[in-house]
Amino acid sequence: MFEKKTGRQTFQMKNSPAIIATASIVGPKEGRGPLAGYFDQSVDDEFWGEKSWEKAESKFMREVLAKVVTKASMPMDALDFVIAGDLLNQCIAASFGIRESNVPFYGIYGACSTIGEAMQLGAMLIDGGFASNVACLTSSHFCSAEKQFRFPLELGSQRPPTAHWTVTGSGGVILSAEGDGPYITRITTGKIVDMGIKDQNNMGAAMAPAAADTIYAHFEDTGLPHDYYDMIVTGDLGVVGKRILDDLLSSNGIRVGSILNDCGIMIYDMKQDPHAGGSGCGCAATVFAGFLYDRLKKGKLNRILFVPTGALLSPTSVQQGETIPCIAHAVAVENTKGGNE
Amino acid sequence: MQHVMTKEEYRKYVDKVSPNSKTLRNALRAFMVGGIICVIGQFFLNSFKNMGLDKETASSVTAMVMILLGVTLTALNLYDDLGRFAGAGSIVPITGFANSIASPAIEYKSEGYVLGIGARMFLIAGPVLVYGISASIVAGIIHYLLRS
């Protein structure tokens, strides 16, 4: 009955959905970072002409949807679903950003792992025969995230070196039953992992065990050799989290070393003082839509395991002294349809 | 079978691999900037005294000037940079207190003057006021009892 399920939590696509187009728009800091040339647009003004940061973040999402549809040369009507999410309470960046699009909509929350969650659900909708074209988008905004999760922007405070910098930006992809690759060949849905970290200024340490758990499960379920992928790229573990992930994988006999990378580290230059690295729903989404998709399209990378990571905390849970539950979803993206099988 | 650390082992391991804040550097910066802010305050206090204000009035006016300075630097988008550099050096003086009230006021203006600015202005300073005033009441009672 479950002909696509492999092992505990991995699903093999029968007709691997193609990622036919991507789009990304970022803020000023990201637009000066090392990946600047790969984004479709960078915006100098964090308000982007809007009256609030929340409105600006919705605009990022609205514009990315418009851009990705244009790049796929399809009318908005051709989309069967939009799956989108963000960090704001009640996911308002997504719902307000999408409200004029007139496309059936699923709003989801997986913190910074949301783009992975969206791509997995989109891939399953297509491979399950429920849709031909699905757009998956996420966004985050440094200012709106600081306002919600931390302190007012103008407050003169210091943060520890393990803290992250929320990416301002939105990234989106269109998955399609037809068209040229790269393709989503298999997915591993993450489980919630909580190793008892309480410090919201050390998200890398909180999320690394979730990423390790999902990557371990992916190799267990598929039986693929550990060097199968050209790159295993996590969402936003940052410098501290990536190091921990490497240690955790090694202690389980998975030595991936140099193929392990992290979007949160790639998006900023350390000279830009992002502390441990970038984070937010927009981090993995813009790096995938911008840099990684370009590398796949040009054949510089042929197989990647994209593992966006999310910390499922809220300001309330932190104040109540709760630990931080985390999740990571793995999406295998390859230039050949059935992978190597 | 996946090897998993216990939460206790993991906490110890994380403490080991996470870089710490540079305490000595931060303390030196805090000491310097905090000192400079105090020198500026002292300059105003002496000036007001020389202008003929009595001691109490001069210190009240000095506090007002320092608050104005803190709020102005906040509005000019400079106090957060100062705070990132100086830490407690710019948080502890009265300019930091002004910053803690002005910054949420700016932040929540988008939610309106009543539920935005009005309700959120004391988001950070509120606890300081509540416990500061409570402590002064307790101290006042003790002072009264000791005197009588």
HADDOCK unambig.tbl for C-alpha pairs under 7 A between the chains (distance, minus, plus):
assign (segid A and resid 52 and name CA) (segid B and resid 110 and name CA) 6.00 0.50 0.50
assign (segid A and resid 152 and name CA) (segid B and resid 103 and name CA) 5.88 0.50 0.50
assign (segid A and resid 152 and name CA) (segid B and resid 104 and name CA) 5.39 0.50 0.50
assign (segid A and resid 152 and name CA) (segid B and resid 107 and name CA) 5.89 0.50 0.50
assign (segid A and resid 154 and name CA) (segid B and resid 74 and name CA) 6.23 0.50 0.50
assign (segid A and resid 154 and name CA) (segid B and resid 77 and name CA) 6.46 0.50 0.50
assign (segid A and resid 154 and name CA) (segid B and resid 79 and name CA) 6.83 0.50 0.50
assign (segid A and resid 154 and name CA) (segid B and resid 80 and name CA) 5.05 0.50 0.50
assign (segid A and resid 154 and name CA) (segid B and resid 103 and name CA) 4.99 0.50 0.50
assign (segid A and resid 155 and name CA) (segid B and resid 80 and name CA) 5.31 0.50 0.50
assign (segid A and resid 155 and name CA) (segid B and resid 99 and name CA) 6.23 0.50 0.50
assign (segid A and resid 155 and name CA) (segid B and resid 100 and name CA) 5.97 0.50 0.50
assign (segid A and resid 155 and name CA) (segid B and resid 103 and name CA) 5.46 0.50 0.50
assign (segid A and resid 156 and name CA) (segid B and resid 79 and name CA) 5.63 0.50 0.50
assign (segid A and resid 156 and name CA) (segid B and resid 80 and name CA) 3.74 0.50 0.50
assign (segid A and resid 156 and name CA) (segid B and resid 81 and name CA) 6.62 0.50 0.50
assign (segid A and resid 156 and name CA) (segid B and resid 82 and name CA) 6.52 0.50 0.50
assign (segid A and resid 156 and name CA) (segid B and resid 83 and name CA) 3.75 0.50 0.50
assign (segid A and resid 156 and name CA) (segid B and resid 84 and name CA) 6.03 0.50 0.50
assign (segid A and resid 156 and name CA) (segid B and resid 91 and name CA) 6.97 0.50 0.50
assign (segid A and resid 157 and name CA) (segid B and resid 80 and name CA) 6.66 0.50 0.50
assign (segid A and resid 157 and name CA) (segid B and resid 83 and name CA) 4.99 0.50 0.50
assign (segid A and resid 157 and name CA) (segid B and resid 84 and name CA) 5.44 0.50 0.50
assign (segid A and resid 157 and name CA) (segid B and resid 87 and name CA) 5.87 0.50 0.50
assign (segid A and resid 158 and name CA) (segid B and resid 83 and name CA) 6.49 0.50 0.50
assign (segid A and resid 158 and name CA) (segid B and resid 84 and name CA) 4.72 0.50 0.50
assign (segid A and resid 158 and name CA) (segid B and resid 87 and name CA) 5.54 0.50 0.50
assign (segid A and resid 160 and name CA) (segid B and resid 21 and name CA) 5.54 0.50 0.50
assign (segid A and resid 161 and name CA) (segid B and resid 19 and name CA) 6.50 0.50 0.50
assign (segid A and resid 161 and name CA) (segid B and resid 20 and name CA) 6.78 0.50 0.50
assign (segid A and resid 161 and name CA) (segid B and resid 21 and name CA) 6.09 0.50 0.50
assign (segid A and resid 162 and name CA) (segid B and resid 18 and name CA) 6.69 0.50 0.50
assign (segid A and resid 162 and name CA) (segid B and resid 19 and name CA) 6.74 0.50 0.50
assign (segid A and resid 195 and name CA) (segid B and resid 7 and name CA) 5.28 0.50 0.50
assign (segid A and resid 196 and name CA) (segid B and resid 7 and name CA) 5.85 0.50 0.50
assign (segid A and resid 205 and name CA) (segid B and resid 14 and name CA) 6.54 0.50 0.50
assign (segid A and resid 240 and name CA) (segid B and resid 18 and name CA) 6.22 0.50 0.50
assign (segid A and resid 252 and name CA) (segid B and resid 2 and name CA) 6.30 0.50 0.50
assign (segid A and resid 252 and name CA) (segid B and resid 3 and name CA) 5.91 0.50 0.50
